[in-house]
Amino acid sequence: MRVLVVEDNRDLQANIARFLGADFQLDFATTGPQGLTLALGHEYDVIVLDLMLPGLSGIELCRRYRLLAPRLVPILMLTARDTLEDKEEGFRAGADDYLVKPFSLRELRLRLEALSRRPVPPSGRRLTMGPLTLEPETGQARRGERAVHLNRTEALLLKLLMEAAPEPVSTATLAHRLWGDEMPESSILRTHVYALRGALAGLGLGECILTHRNKGYSLDARED
């Protein structure tokens, strides 16, 4: 597995290299601009991205990468902040998972392996529902001239809801399709749904994901 680690703490870099170097192909960057250049210039299986970086923050790097990259490579964000708002900001920027500092290197390894085993980025034909279109391969959702770039998890989540619409999809089905047998904590699905709602609100479709108590979620993006 080839992993890019964008982290300016040299001691943490060295610890990661010692712990993972025998089994992973690791590239390191210490600044935001350097990390963006490496991420766009090489193919990685997972990108590990610190939130606080010199030159370009992890959030901005993540946003730019999602706009420019042709592949939906999973991104694991490292952060010392663990509020729901902080997580939502990271997901909205394009991260797929987060790890709160301080963390164990064993947990980092488990997260990397889990991300690499997640379902491949959605592919196939363009999906359309009313004014909303989704390009599954790039994660771009569009309404007219307005577009947003979704992270890998949100793109697959929207694809599942669009394919089932207008019927609801259960939370258990969504979680299994998104993460397989390695289910995250229950709040993660709600956080991704919340972030996807925010992305669609940017297209003027903020009320299109409906919550069905004890049933799951459905999508109704039809214009009146």
Secondary structure as UniProt FT lines:
FT   STRAND          2..6
FT   HELIX           10..20
FT   TURN            21..23
FT   STRAND          25..29
FT   HELIX           32..41
FT   STRAND          46..50
FT   HELIX           58..68
FT   STRAND          75..79
FT   HELIX           84..93
FT   STRAND          97..100
FT   HELIX           105..117
FT   STRAND          127..129
FT   TURN            130..131
FT   STRAND          132..135
FT   TURN            136..139
FT   STRAND          140..143
FT   TURN            144..145
FT   STRAND          146..149
FT   HELIX           152..164
FT   TURN            165..166
FT   HELIX           171..179
FT   TURN            180..181
FT   HELIX           187..201
FT   TURN            202..204
FT   TURN            206..207
FT   STRAND          209..212
FT   TURN            213..215
FT   STRAND          216..219
//
